[in-house]
Amino acid sequence: MMPETNLKENLLNKLMRFTTALLLFFLLSCSPQRMIETNLYFGQSIPSGGMVTETEWKQFKENYINKVFKEGNTVINATGSWFDPDNHKMITEPAYLVIYDYKPSTHISKQIDSLRYWYKKLFQQQSVLRVDKKVKLSF
């Protein structure tokens, strides 16, 4: 009877270790990841007159944003207000808010600044607001 008891204890120990390892793996894979969330505010009014058209925005998103944010992003239609120091007045305009979450990276940060540069250059914008914050994400 002794060998049978040892066999059962051995199997029970292996099962317990496997269950513990599986539980630990599950808990670690579901734990929140520390990431950076960047919000970019792309105004649609062109200072010389007119607006960035829907077609122009879609082309910019396809040719610039999607090439930097390859894992995906969120775009929200928004309306924003800001004080124009040159004209000394409050400006309200439609905008697109683009949200992107990523692991901290100076390379990606530079690419994000490049998006801002190109949008300002292509559409004569004074600025593209960038807001970065540390976040914890879990899926």
TIVOBA-427168 format. One line per field, with one value per residue: z, x, y of N, C-alpha, C, O in turn; residue in one letter; residue number from 1. Coordinates in nm, 4 decimals, always signed. Each point is the difference from the previous one (the first is absolute). Layout:
# residues N
nzz <- [Z:...]
nxx <- [X:...]
nyy <- [Y:...]
cazz <- [Z:...]
caxx <- [X:...]
cayy <- [Y:...]
czz <- [Z:...]
cxx <- [X:...]
cyy <- [Y:...]
ozz <- [Z:...]
oxx <- [X:...]
oyy <- [Y:...]
resn <- [a:...]
resi <- [NUM:...]
END
This chain:
# residues 139
nzz <- [+0.0000:+0.1042:-0.0854:+0.0871:+0.1990:+0.0054:-0.0443:+0.1638:+0.1538:-0.0607:+0.0028:+0.1990:+0.0631:-0.0852:+0.0966:+0.1878:-0.0229:-0.0464:+0.1628:+0.1316:-0.0730:+0.0235:+0.1999:+0.0559:-0.0843:+0.0980:+0.1867:-0.0273:-0.0445:+0.2014:+0.0409:+0.1696:-0.1919:+0.0629:+0.0220:-0.2178:+0.1348:-0.2102:+0.1098:-0.1710:+0.0401:-0.1050:+0.0382:+0.0430:+0.1969:-0.1865:+0.0972:-0.1371:+0.1601:+0.0805:-0.1442:+0.2051:-0.2055:-0.0545:-0.1831:+0.0163:+0.0783:-0.1373:-0.1276:+0.0842:+0.0051:-0.1897:-0.0688:+0.1255:-0.0024:-0.1869:-0.0959:+0.0664:-0.0760:-0.0063:+0.1953:-0.1025:-0.0838:+0.1417:-0.1185:+0.0847:-0.0572:-0.0929:+0.2126:-0.1561:+0.2123:-0.1415:+0.1653:-0.1178:+0.0357:-0.1588:+0.0260:+0.1174:-0.0911:+0.0875:+0.0264:-0.1448:+0.0949:-0.2148:+0.1105:-0.0489:+0.0882:+0.0123:-0.0182:+0.1363:-0.0437:+0.1646:-0.1107:+0.2239:-0.0973:+0.0467:-0.0041:+0.1601:+0.1828:-0.0279:+0.0446:+0.2188:+0.0963:-0.0288:+0.1477:+0.2040:+0.0224:+0.0045:+0.2035:+0.1615:-0.0099:+0.0722:+0.2267:-0.0583:+0.0548:+0.1215:-0.0122:+0.1084:+0.0450:+0.1442:-0.0251:+0.1410:-0.0587:+0.2125:-0.1276:+0.0853:-0.1065:-0.0384:-0.0428]
nxx <- [+0.0803:+0.1581:+0.0470:-0.1339:+0.0614:+0.1617:-0.0736:-0.1029:+0.1279:+0.0830:-0.1315:-0.0227:+0.1691:+0.0055:-0.1316:+0.0791:+0.1521:-0.0763:-0.0891:+0.1473:+0.0897:-0.1236:-0.0059:+0.1722:+0.0039:-0.1286:+0.0777:+0.1484:-0.0905:-0.0595:+0.2035:-0.0734:-0.0845:+0.2127:-0.1669:+0.0562:-0.0741:-0.0192:+0.0126:-0.1118:+0.0959:-0.1430:+0.1339:-0.2095:+0.0129:-0.1024:+0.2019:+0.0986:-0.0460:-0.2060:-0.0658:+0.0613:+0.0848:-0.2161:-0.0577:-0.0486:-0.2069:-0.1775:-0.0204:-0.1071:-0.2239:-0.1097:-0.0291:-0.1697:-0.2042:-0.1237:+0.0721:-0.1311:-0.1974:+0.2142:+0.0704:+0.0542:-0.2045:+0.0426:-0.1835:+0.0915:-0.2083:+0.1273:-0.0428:+0.1086:+0.0730:+0.0095:+0.1522:-0.1441:+0.1854:-0.0178:-0.1370:+0.1515:+0.0477:-0.2053:+0.1515:-0.1645:+0.0830:-0.0695:-0.0774:+0.2189:-0.1575:+0.2137:-0.1201:+0.1626:-0.0543:+0.1242:+0.0991:+0.0182:-0.0529:+0.2162:+0.0441:-0.0749:+0.1291:+0.1830:-0.0303:+0.0104:+0.2018:+0.0771:-0.0771:+0.0954:+0.1946:-0.0017:-0.0433:+0.1581:+0.1483:-0.0491:+0.0080:+0.2178:+0.0777:-0.1655:-0.1982:+0.1616:-0.2170:+0.1620:-0.1275:+0.1604:-0.0494:+0.0588:+0.0667:-0.2062:+0.1524:-0.2195:+0.1172]
nyy <- [-0.1190:-0.1079:-0.2026:-0.1552:-0.0816:-0.1555:-0.2052:-0.1158:-0.1033:-0.2003:-0.1822:-0.1029:-0.1332:-0.2078:-0.1544:-0.0928:-0.1631:-0.2066:-0.1252:-0.1047:-0.1921:-0.1844:-0.0964:-0.1309:-0.2073:-0.1558:-0.0948:-0.1653:-0.2006:-0.0730:-0.0801:+0.1279:+0.0816:-0.0342:+0.1510:+0.0013:+0.1636:-0.0771:+0.1965:-0.0910:+0.1994:-0.1391:+0.1772:+0.0697:+0.1093:+0.0687:-0.0168:-0.1458:-0.1505:+0.0267:-0.1585:-0.0682:-0.0213:-0.0236:+0.1151:+0.2185:+0.0509:-0.0099:+0.1841:+0.1787:+0.0032:+0.0459:+0.2106:+0.0720:+0.0937:-0.0084:+0.1891:+0.1688:+0.0756:-0.0657:+0.0895:+0.1930:+0.0385:+0.1673:-0.0546:+0.1881:-0.0602:+0.1605:+0.0522:+0.1198:+0.0016:+0.1729:+0.0045:+0.1269:-0.1239:-0.1581:-0.1764:-0.1140:-0.2019:+0.0322:-0.1640:+0.0458:-0.1870:-0.0125:-0.1794:-0.0135:-0.1329:+0.0715:-0.1892:+0.0778:-0.2140:+0.0943:-0.1705:+0.0103:+0.1983:-0.0378:-0.2196:-0.1386:-0.0160:-0.1247:-0.2181:-0.0529:-0.0194:-0.2082:-0.1499:-0.0045:-0.1125:-0.2241:-0.0815:-0.0084:-0.1658:-0.2062:-0.0078:+0.0058:-0.2034:+0.0929:-0.1066:-0.1140:+0.0396:+0.0646:-0.1847:+0.0743:-0.2117:+0.0460:-0.1749:-0.0228:-0.1242:+0.0142:-0.1874]
cazz <- [+0.0000:+0.0090:-0.1316:-0.0571:+0.0701:-0.0525:-0.1367:+0.0097:+0.0514:-0.1061:-0.1002:+0.0613:+0.0033:-0.1373:-0.0363:+0.0746:-0.0601:-0.1302:+0.0244:+0.0497:-0.1129:-0.0906:+0.0653:-0.0019:-0.1390:-0.0279:+0.0730:-0.0558:-0.1347:+0.0111:+0.0813:-0.0797:-0.0559:+0.0101:-0.1345:-0.0192:-0.0882:-0.0616:-0.0660:-0.0942:-0.0399:-0.1327:-0.0365:-0.1405:-0.0642:-0.0636:+0.0311:-0.1179:-0.0431:-0.0353:+0.0957:-0.0486:-0.0453:+0.0429:-0.0879:+0.0414:+0.1294:-0.0217:-0.0631:+0.1017:+0.0928:-0.0685:-0.0429:+0.1089:+0.1322:+0.0009:-0.0168:+0.1307:+0.0972:-0.0737:+0.0806:+0.0084:+0.0725:+0.0090:-0.0472:+0.0499:-0.0452:+0.1161:-0.0200:+0.0986:+0.0062:+0.0423:-0.0140:-0.1040:+0.0500:-0.1074:-0.0235:+0.1318:+0.0126:+0.0193:-0.1232:+0.0179:-0.1287:+0.0044:+0.0082:+0.0180:+0.1119:-0.0292:+0.1232:-0.0276:+0.1180:-0.0401:+0.1001:-0.0067:-0.1051:-0.0555:-0.1453:-0.0310:+0.0381:-0.1103:-0.1132:+0.0321:-0.0279:-0.1452:-0.0438:+0.0310:-0.0928:-0.1350:-0.0027:+0.0031:-0.1284:-0.1095:+0.0156:+0.0528:+0.1382:+0.0960:+0.0932:+0.0221:+0.1424:+0.0376:+0.1433:+0.0357:+0.1387:+0.0327:+0.0212:+0.0176:-0.0885:+0.0045:-0.1052]
caxx <- [-0.0803:+0.0869:+0.0309:-0.1193:-0.0177:+0.1023:-0.0387:-0.1110:+0.0550:+0.0820:-0.0920:-0.0676:+0.0981:+0.0178:-0.1228:-0.0012:+0.1000:-0.0514:-0.1113:+0.0590:+0.0675:-0.1042:-0.0637:+0.0970:+0.0059:-0.1244:-0.0006:+0.1000:-0.0375:-0.1138:+0.0341:+0.0104:+0.1293:+0.0287:+0.0192:-0.0217:-0.1106:+0.0178:-0.1158:+0.0357:-0.1158:+0.0217:-0.1026:-0.0414:-0.0058:+0.1233:+0.0070:-0.0205:-0.1385:-0.0413:+0.0143:+0.0575:-0.1151:-0.0052:+0.0923:+0.1369:+0.0244:+0.0148:+0.1310:+0.1026:-0.0067:+0.0521:+0.1394:+0.0885:-0.0356:-0.0032:+0.1357:+0.0666:-0.0800:-0.0273:-0.0801:-0.1353:-0.0215:-0.1390:-0.0242:-0.1267:-0.0358:-0.0097:+0.0007:+0.0907:+0.0187:+0.1330:+0.0231:+0.0959:+0.0749:+0.0248:-0.1222:-0.0565:-0.1394:-0.0273:-0.0356:-0.0672:+0.0056:-0.0059:+0.1320:+0.0061:+0.0822:+0.0567:+0.0515:+0.0894:+0.0649:+0.1217:+0.1046:+0.0892:+0.1003:+0.0407:-0.0183:-0.1400:-0.0240:+0.0501:-0.0907:-0.1209:+0.0333:+0.0043:-0.1398:-0.0397:+0.0717:-0.0546:-0.1362:+0.0121:+0.0558:-0.0937:-0.1282:+0.0277:-0.0473:+0.0918:+0.0450:-0.0768:+0.0151:+0.0383:-0.0110:+0.0495:-0.0226:+0.0270:-0.1242:+0.0080:-0.0981:-0.0177:-0.0905]
cayy <- [+0.1190:+0.1165:+0.0568:+0.0608:+0.1269:+0.0906:+0.0332:+0.0953:+0.1266:+0.0558:+0.0543:+0.1137:+0.1102:+0.0491:+0.0693:+0.1264:+0.0880:+0.0394:+0.0919:+0.1247:+0.0636:+0.0467:+0.1138:+0.1089:+0.0462:+0.0705:+0.1269:+0.0906:+0.0421:+0.0911:+0.1158:+0.1222:+0.0369:+0.1434:+0.0524:+0.1428:+0.0347:+0.1307:+0.0588:+0.1060:+0.0784:+0.0554:+0.0974:-0.0103:+0.1318:+0.0461:+0.1430:+0.0850:-0.0178:-0.1348:-0.1095:-0.1258:-0.0791:-0.1403:-0.0733:+0.0345:-0.0642:-0.1443:-0.0209:+0.0214:-0.1134:-0.1190:+0.0162:+0.0401:-0.0540:-0.1469:-0.0523:+0.0107:-0.0752:-0.1244:-0.0931:+0.0526:+0.1244:+0.0421:+0.1358:+0.0533:+0.1349:+0.0872:+0.1439:+0.0563:+0.1442:+0.0406:+0.1430:+0.0351:+0.1159:+0.0959:+0.0787:+0.0315:-0.0430:-0.1417:-0.0702:-0.1295:-0.0687:-0.1458:-0.0628:-0.1450:-0.0449:-0.1317:-0.0603:-0.1128:-0.0575:-0.0707:-0.0154:+0.1162:-0.0123:+0.1292:-0.0090:+0.0279:+0.1388:+0.0832:-0.0179:+0.0765:+0.1405:+0.0122:+0.0142:+0.1376:+0.0872:-0.0109:+0.0537:+0.1464:+0.0441:-0.0257:+0.0694:+0.1337:+0.0071:+0.0593:-0.1037:-0.1230:-0.0269:-0.1358:-0.0271:-0.1334:-0.0401:-0.1395:-0.0749:-0.1452:-0.0627:-0.1445:-0.0431]
czz <- [+0.0000:-0.1381:-0.0622:+0.0639:-0.0513:-0.1425:+0.0009:+0.0483:-0.1068:-0.1079:+0.0529:+0.0059:-0.1392:-0.0454:+0.0693:-0.0607:-0.1359:+0.0163:+0.0477:-0.1135:-0.0972:+0.0566:-0.0022:-0.1405:-0.0333:+0.0674:-0.0581:-0.1386:+0.0023:+0.0800:-0.0890:-0.0471:+0.0151:-0.1392:+0.0022:-0.0908:-0.0499:-0.0677:-0.0881:-0.0479:-0.1310:-0.0354:-0.1492:-0.0721:-0.0570:+0.0182:-0.1192:-0.0545:-0.0385:+0.1105:-0.0657:-0.0377:+0.0545:-0.0819:+0.0407:+0.1315:-0.0189:-0.0651:+0.1010:+0.0962:-0.0631:-0.0269:+0.1135:+0.1307:+0.0028:-0.0182:+0.1299:+0.1028:-0.0623:+0.0757:+0.0131:+0.0827:+0.0037:-0.0480:+0.0462:-0.0608:+0.1228:-0.0448:+0.1100:-0.0078:+0.0504:-0.0252:-0.1018:+0.0440:-0.1076:-0.0210:+0.1289:+0.0099:+0.0164:-0.1321:+0.0387:-0.1367:+0.0181:-0.0006:+0.0017:+0.1159:-0.0344:+0.1272:-0.0364:+0.1295:-0.0443:+0.1188:-0.0131:-0.0992:-0.0525:-0.1517:-0.0391:+0.0339:-0.1103:-0.1229:+0.0218:-0.0252:-0.1500:-0.0576:+0.0208:-0.0992:-0.1375:-0.0090:-0.0014:-0.1359:-0.1135:+0.0063:+0.0682:+0.1428:+0.0892:+0.0954:-0.0119:+0.1457:+0.0223:+0.1518:+0.0225:+0.1459:+0.0174:+0.0314:+0.0289:-0.0850:+0.0276:-0.1026:+0.0419]
cxx <- [+0.0852:+0.0319:-0.1217:-0.0276:+0.1005:-0.0353:-0.1127:+0.0502:+0.0826:-0.0886:-0.0726:+0.0930:+0.0210:-0.1220:-0.0079:+0.0993:-0.0479:-0.1119:+0.0518:+0.0682:-0.1018:-0.0695:+0.0915:+0.0120:-0.1231:-0.0030:+0.0991:-0.0389:-0.1168:+0.0337:+0.0165:+0.1428:+0.0167:+0.0370:-0.0154:-0.1210:+0.0249:-0.1296:+0.0505:-0.1276:+0.0320:-0.1159:-0.0284:-0.0072:+0.1358:+0.0059:-0.0268:-0.1421:-0.0288:+0.0280:+0.0754:-0.1195:+0.0081:+0.0974:+0.1453:+0.0349:+0.0234:+0.1343:+0.1137:+0.0042:+0.0621:+0.1501:+0.0976:-0.0330:+0.0068:+0.1382:+0.0801:-0.0713:-0.0467:-0.0899:-0.1441:-0.0054:-0.1487:-0.0093:-0.1393:-0.0214:-0.0224:-0.0172:+0.0864:+0.0048:+0.1395:+0.0167:+0.1099:+0.0756:+0.0274:-0.1196:-0.0712:-0.1488:-0.0083:-0.0474:-0.0664:-0.0049:-0.0208:+0.1416:-0.0173:+0.0935:+0.0469:+0.0666:+0.0823:+0.0677:+0.1181:+0.0942:+0.0960:+0.1149:+0.0343:-0.0183:-0.1439:-0.0331:+0.0463:-0.0902:-0.1300:+0.0247:+0.0091:-0.1410:-0.0475:+0.0633:-0.0661:-0.1422:+0.0038:+0.0469:-0.1021:-0.1255:+0.0137:-0.0532:+0.1049:+0.0551:-0.0882:+0.0265:+0.0336:-0.0087:+0.0448:-0.0323:+0.0315:-0.1327:+0.0337:-0.1110:-0.0087:-0.1063:-0.0704]
cyy <- [+0.1263:+0.0574:+0.0685:+0.1361:+0.1028:+0.0447:+0.1033:+0.1361:+0.0701:+0.0643:+0.1237:+0.1215:+0.0599:+0.0789:+0.1357:+0.0988:+0.0515:+0.1028:+0.1355:+0.0762:+0.0582:+0.1233:+0.1221:+0.0586:+0.0826:+0.1367:+0.1000:+0.0494:+0.0974:+0.1248:+0.1227:+0.0257:+0.1506:+0.0499:+0.1517:+0.0155:+0.1410:+0.0401:+0.1131:+0.0678:+0.0718:+0.0922:-0.0051:+0.1346:+0.0366:+0.1514:+0.0920:-0.0114:-0.1431:-0.1001:-0.1149:-0.0874:-0.1425:-0.0845:+0.0269:-0.0673:-0.1499:-0.0324:+0.0188:-0.1183:-0.1246:+0.0103:+0.0323:-0.0731:-0.1523:-0.0623:+0.0084:-0.0876:-0.1311:-0.0971:+0.0466:+0.1275:+0.0285:+0.1434:+0.0412:+0.1381:+0.0860:+0.1447:+0.0577:+0.1506:+0.0282:+0.1493:+0.0245:+0.1255:+0.1052:+0.0938:+0.0391:-0.0343:-0.1511:-0.0593:-0.1324:-0.0657:-0.1497:-0.0560:-0.1513:-0.0270:-0.1413:-0.0506:-0.1226:-0.0425:-0.0847:-0.0145:+0.1177:-0.0224:+0.1386:+0.0009:+0.0347:+0.1453:+0.0958:-0.0123:+0.0780:+0.1486:+0.0254:+0.0133:+0.1432:+0.0977:-0.0012:+0.0544:+0.1527:+0.0536:-0.0143:+0.0860:+0.1363:+0.0194:+0.0654:-0.1054:-0.1232:-0.0353:-0.1473:-0.0110:-0.1433:-0.0278:-0.1472:-0.0676:-0.1461:-0.0589:-0.1488:-0.0361:-0.1259]
ozz <- [-0.0512:-0.0163:-0.0669:-0.0691:-0.0232:-0.0354:-0.0768:-0.0532:-0.0142:-0.0443:-0.0725:-0.0277:-0.0153:-0.0638:-0.0614:-0.0137:-0.0322:-0.0708:-0.0435:-0.0109:-0.0500:-0.0734:-0.0275:-0.0162:-0.0598:-0.0618:-0.0103:-0.0347:-0.0962:+0.0127:-0.1155:+0.0713:-0.0236:-0.0649:+0.1029:-0.0998:+0.0788:-0.0782:+0.0458:-0.0380:-0.0029:-0.0322:-0.0798:-0.1228:+0.0655:-0.0389:+0.0177:-0.0974:-0.0536:+0.1105:-0.1223:+0.0826:+0.0470:+0.0542:+0.0084:+0.0168:+0.0575:+0.0342:+0.0006:+0.0358:+0.0647:+0.0220:-0.0146:+0.0532:+0.0899:+0.0383:+0.0203:+0.0771:-0.0217:-0.0612:+0.0537:+0.0724:-0.0655:+0.0364:-0.0211:+0.0027:+0.0933:-0.1180:+0.1174:-0.1028:+0.0870:-0.0876:+0.0145:+0.0009:+0.0319:-0.0206:-0.0043:+0.0462:-0.0342:-0.0649:+0.0838:-0.0988:+0.1077:-0.0522:+0.0235:+0.0048:-0.0196:+0.0594:-0.0780:+0.0729:-0.0946:+0.0985:-0.1114:+0.0058:-0.0433:-0.0587:-0.0914:-0.0729:-0.0306:-0.0706:-0.0941:-0.0556:-0.0465:-0.0939:-0.0873:-0.0498:-0.0573:-0.1006:-0.0759:-0.0490:-0.0796:-0.1035:+0.0549:+0.0310:-0.0213:+0.0438:-0.0551:+0.0372:-0.0583:+0.0725:-0.0571:+0.0855:-0.0923:+0.0718:-0.0287:+0.0164:+0.0291:-0.0207:-0.0755]
oxx <- [-0.0439:-0.0095:+0.0153:-0.0403:-0.0363:+0.0212:+0.0031:-0.0403:-0.0059:+0.0269:-0.0183:-0.0430:+0.0058:+0.0132:-0.0408:-0.0323:+0.0168:-0.0025:-0.0493:-0.0152:+0.0181:-0.0250:-0.0454:+0.0030:+0.0112:-0.0381:-0.0308:+0.0272:-0.0187:-0.0842:+0.0411:+0.0963:-0.0936:+0.0918:-0.0324:-0.0134:+0.0190:-0.0575:+0.0729:-0.0962:+0.0797:-0.1094:+0.0871:-0.0090:+0.1027:-0.0938:-0.0581:-0.0351:+0.0863:+0.0416:+0.0011:-0.0878:+0.1046:+0.0663:+0.0808:+0.1107:+0.0936:+0.0634:+0.0961:+0.1074:+0.0767:+0.0738:+0.1203:+0.0833:+0.0615:+0.0213:+0.0941:+0.0648:-0.1194:-0.0693:-0.0839:+0.0941:-0.0792:+0.0827:-0.0980:+0.0901:-0.0691:+0.0135:-0.0164:-0.0324:+0.0513:-0.0648:+0.1117:-0.0569:+0.0195:+0.0171:-0.1010:-0.0812:+0.0920:-0.0900:+0.0514:-0.0408:+0.0241:+0.0926:-0.1087:+0.1116:-0.0815:+0.0830:-0.0429:+0.0529:-0.0103:-0.0087:+0.0302:+0.0702:-0.0886:-0.0282:-0.0221:-0.0743:-0.0687:-0.0220:-0.0566:-0.0856:-0.0330:-0.0203:-0.0636:-0.0658:-0.0258:-0.0365:-0.0722:-0.0521:-0.0174:-0.0546:-0.0971:-0.0580:+0.1200:+0.1148:-0.1100:+0.1127:-0.0622:+0.0562:-0.0571:+0.0103:-0.0150:-0.0840:+0.1101:-0.1168:+0.1000:-0.0968:-0.0814]
oyy <- [+0.1030:+0.1217:+0.1022:+0.0935:+0.1153:+0.1160:+0.0961:+0.1034:+0.1222:+0.1117:+0.0978:+0.1120:+0.1220:+0.1045:+0.0986:+0.1180:+0.1176:+0.1006:+0.1040:+0.1217:+0.1111:+0.0956:+0.1111:+0.1220:+0.1070:+0.0994:+0.1188:+0.1150:+0.0746:+0.0889:-0.0113:-0.0280:+0.0763:-0.0502:+0.0594:-0.0708:+0.0926:-0.0758:+0.0880:-0.0667:+0.0938:-0.0463:-0.0347:+0.0029:-0.0179:+0.0696:+0.1070:+0.0665:-0.0697:+0.0348:-0.0136:-0.0247:-0.0448:-0.0884:-0.0925:-0.0511:-0.0556:-0.0999:-0.0769:-0.0485:-0.0713:-0.0961:-0.0216:-0.0734:-0.0574:-0.1150:-0.0767:-0.0708:-0.0210:-0.0813:-0.0723:+0.0326:-0.0677:+0.0836:-0.0714:+0.0839:-0.0410:+0.0322:-0.0331:+0.0595:-0.0704:+0.0572:-0.0497:+0.1092:+0.1172:+0.1202:+0.0702:+0.0802:-0.0743:+0.0534:-0.0741:+0.0611:-0.0544:+0.0621:-0.0528:+0.0518:-0.0901:+0.0688:-0.0851:+0.0840:-0.0780:+0.0734:+0.0428:-0.1010:+0.0737:+0.1044:+0.0795:+0.0657:+0.0974:+0.0985:+0.0558:+0.0687:+0.1091:+0.0770:+0.0591:+0.0914:+0.1059:+0.0607:+0.0647:+0.1001:+0.0922:+0.0384:+0.0521:+0.1041:-0.0174:+0.0080:+0.0044:-0.0327:-0.0888:+0.0821:-0.0929:+0.0879:-0.0801:+0.0543:-0.0469:+0.0353:-0.0655:+0.0732:-0.0532]
resn <- [m:m:p:e:t:n:l:k:e:n:l:l:n:k:l:m:r:f:t:t:a:l:l:l:f:f:l:l:s:c:s:p:q:r:m:i:e:t:n:l:y:f:g:q:s:i:p:s:g:g:m:v:t:e:t:e:w:k:q:f:k:e:n:y:i:n:k:v:f:k:e:g:n:t:v:i:n:a:t:g:s:w:f:d:p:d:n:h:k:m:i:t:e:p:a:y:l:v:i:y:d:y:k:p:s:t:h:i:s:k:q:i:d:s:l:r:y:w:y:k:k:l:f:q:q:q:s:v:l:r:v:d:k:k:v:k:l:s:f]
resi <- [1:2:3:4:5:6:7:8:9:10:11:12:13:14:15:16:17:18:19:20:21:22:23:24:25:26:27:28:29:30:31:32:33:34:35:36:37:38:39:40:41:42:43:44:45:46:47:48:49:50:51:52:53:54:55:56:57:58:59:60:61:62:63:64:65:66:67:68:69:70:71:72:73:74:75:76:77:78:79:80:81:82:83:84:85:86:87:88:89:90:91:92:93:94:95:96:97:98:99:100:101:102:103:104:105:106:107:108:109:110:111:112:113:114:115:116:117:118:119:120:121:122:123:124:125:126:127:128:129:130:131:132:133:134:135:136:137:138:139]
END
